[in-house]
Amino acid sequence: MERIAVPASGARSLDVWVAGPSEATPVVMHHGTPTSGLPYQPFVDEVTQRGLRWDSYSRPGYGDSSRQPGRLVADCAGDVAAMLDYLNGDRFYTLGGSGGGPHALACAALLPERTIAATTVAGVAPWTADGLDFLAGMGPENVEEFGAALAGQAELEPILERWADEYRDVTAEAVADSLGGLVSDVDKAVLTGEFAQAFLDSYREGARTGIWGWLDDDMAFTVDWGFDLGAIRVPVTLWQGHQDLMVPPAHGQWLAEHVAGARARMEPDHGHLSLYVGSFGRLLDEMVA
């Protein structure tokens, strides 16, 4: 595993992790909100064992990636292109979970000549989605968070600062309970051992230099994403668990109806995290098929 500072537009830099053969086709990973690009080794192994290259990065404001205030979801396409150019990558697969889902879709929409296929796992739908009650079915913590984001940065910032302070002392054994109403029983069952520790490590890495990546993600999710979902022509697969309290099933269903040509994989026995942990190899195999 190699960690690299990659130059990006506006004199910024991106914190990037790379594993696998340098000449292999990259799988660009978009992390959830509010974690980071810090790799989870079992996922890295799944990628590299298939002869692919792992490329993950922290979005602006997370960890050592320079902040980009006011960024839109669409802006990630320029960062991904810069990262691939720097790492001598051309065409790529892309996969994003939760808050990373919209960013994977941005690559599909805005880098169609380079994106081979895109996959989202429990990806959030647009706040502006017509016919979707965005907050319906979400845990109370998410309802509070998005309500504050809609009220503006001044309202959101102290909430995220408080939560970031609380998470600095959480242990891996207590992480499931600390997430409160955001995790269903099936998600609590996977938040143990190595994965629970990796989840905490990724979160702490993302917030190590402040809550700015988290804040900018939230603000970007409450405005137009900056691209047309209906214009996507790259193959897209949307995975969604029915027992998801962070991103409820209605989000996956709405995206399936509005992302051109998307394949929907609705999983009744999974939640937000269990789908990722229990099916990562299956997600990859379907994406590269």
Secondary structure, 3 states (H helix, E strand, C coil): CEEEEEEECCCEEEEEEEECCCCCCEEEEECCCCCCCCCCHHHHHHHHCCCCEEEEECCCCCCCCCCCCCCCHHHHHHHHHHHHHHCCCCCEEEEEEHHHHHHHHHHHHHCCCCEEEEEEECCCCCCCCCCCCCCCCCCHHHHHHHHHHHHCHHHHHHHHHHHHHHHCCCCHHHHHHHCHHHCCHHHHHHCCHHHHHHHHHHHHHHCCCCCHHHHHHHHHHCCCCCCCHHHCCCCEEEEEECCCCCCCHHHHHHHHHHCCCCEEEEECCCCCCHHHHHHHHHHHHHHHC
